[in-house]
Amino acid sequence: MQNSKKQMTSAHLAQFSAAWNRHDIDGLIDLMCDDCVFQTAAGPDACGTRHEGIDAVRAAFESAWMNVPDAQWINDRHFVDGDFGVSEWTFVGTAADGSRIEADGVDIFTFKDGKIQMKNAFRKNRPNLPATK
């Protein structure tokens, strides 16, 4: 008997990363479960800020591009083992004051039925670089 359970792959995580760089909210949401959770790298809680459910996660994802309109996640690498995965990346962009953001980070994922159930983001706490002239 063939296993019909959908599986997440590193290629799917690469698609997810590419959707972030295109600022493609529908491409991101298509890879998320309806009961998804996103825990941000920063926030008032030990987990950063926790967003639960597709609507809350959609709004949180979109806010990343509002806060850093040229946001990109470069040098990405992806690993999947069953229902667990990791993406490594370097986040780059321009802050509202013109300073440059460049910091390494990882997303730790859990998967359900071949989709992302939880995205838990971690990013180095590096001071922004001076604005380019």
Secondary structure, DSSP 8 states (H G I E B T S, - for coil): ---------HHHHHHHHHHHHHT-HHHHHTTEEEEEEEE-SSSSBTTB-EEESHHHHHHHHHHHHHHSTT-EEEEEEEEEETTEEEEEEEEEEE-TTS-EEEEEEEEEEEEETTEEEEEEEEE-----B----
